[in-house]
Amino acid sequence: MGGNMQTAMMHDLPAYMEEALNQNRKNRSDERKKKTKASKLREMISDHHEDADVMQYYKDNHPEWFNSFMGGDGE
């Protein structure tokens, strides 16, 4: 590299470093968002299973009431 080219690159190093840092921040942020989405989805699935367990309990232990309730009685 010639002296002028090397000087130009040295002059732009702060800009290059800033761009690299910004890209790293974006990548970290994107990864965290993916983890957050995955975590929320796992929580939703867990909640669904817990809710299903409650509903199954009432269906198994109080079938007449449950079927009546699901049929819309009492509204």
C-alpha positions in Angstrom: 0.0 0.0 0.0 1.1 3.4 -0.8 1.6 6.0 1.9 -1.6 7.9 1.0 -3.7 4.7 1.0 -2.3 3.7 4.4 -2.9 7.2 5.8 -6.5 7.1 4.4 -7.2 3.7 6.0 -5.7 4.8 9.3 -7.9 7.9 9.2 -11.0 5.7 8.7 -10.2 3.2 11.5 -12.5 4.9 14.0 -15.3 4.7 11.5 -14.5 1.1 10.8 -14.3 0.3 14.5 -17.6 2.0 15.1 -19.3 0.1 12.3 -17.9 -3.2 13.6 -19.1 -2.4 17.1 -22.5 -1.4 15.8 -22.7 -4.7 13.9 -21.7 -6.7 17.0 -24.4 -4.8 19.0 -27.0 -5.6 16.4 -26.0 -9.3 16.3 -26.2 -9.5 20.1 -29.5 -7.8 20.1 -30.9 -10.1 17.4 -29.7 -13.2 19.3 -31.2 -11.9 22.5 -34.5 -11.3 20.7 -34.5 -14.8 19.3 -33.8 -16.2 22.8 -36.5 -14.0 24.3 -39.0 -15.2 21.6 -38.1 -18.8 22.2 -38.3 -18.4 25.9 -41.7 -16.8 25.6 -42.9 -19.6 23.4 -41.7 -22.2 25.9 -43.5 -20.3 28.6 -46.7 -20.2 26.5 -46.5 -24.0 25.9 -45.9 -24.6 29.6 -48.9 -22.4 30.5 -51.0 -24.3 28.0 -50.1 -27.6 29.5 -50.8 -26.3 33.0 -54.1 -24.9 31.9 -54.9 -28.2 30.1 -54.2 -30.1 33.3 -56.7 -27.9 35.2 -59.3 -28.4 32.5 -58.7 -32.1 32.4 -59.1 -32.3 36.2 -62.6 -30.7 36.1 -63.6 -32.8 33.1 -62.5 -36.0 34.8 -63.8 -35.2 38.3 -67.0 -33.1 37.5 -68.1 -34.4 34.1 -71.7 -33.4 34.3 -70.9 -29.8 35.3 -68.1 -29.6 32.8 -70.2 -30.9 29.9 -73.1 -28.6 31.0 -70.6 -25.6 31.2 -69.1 -26.4 27.8 -72.6 -26.6 26.3 -73.3 -23.1 27.4 -75.6 -23.7 30.3 -75.8 -21.1 33.0 -75.3 -18.1 30.7 
